[in-house]
């Protein structure tokens, strides 16, 4: 099997007041996905379920990410979500919860051996 990364997309999302890391990450994923419509699987004569999707999620508190919620955003493919330390928590002057900023990278790979 020859699995190759064929596409990488980036996104940014935020949670303004609730300090919801999963929501910020979900918005970042949607930011990346909603900017394109790439029919990658069909290009190689494959089924969409064969796409290997890796989502790297960078937030200040990666343990707060619900990986199942992030994976459920994708309608097809074999999805792996990797929370890592990164992103940004922006303090608020009023003492409330910080604004959470999440950055994501979505990589799509496929087995291209014997592709159409």
Buried (B, 14 or more C-beta within 10 A) or exposed (E): EEEEEBBEBEBBBBBBEEBBBBBBBBBBBBBBBEEEEEEBBEEBEBEBEBBBBBBBBBBBEBEBBBBEBBBEBBEEBEBEBBBEEBBBBEEEEEEEBBBBBBBBBBBBBBBBEEEE
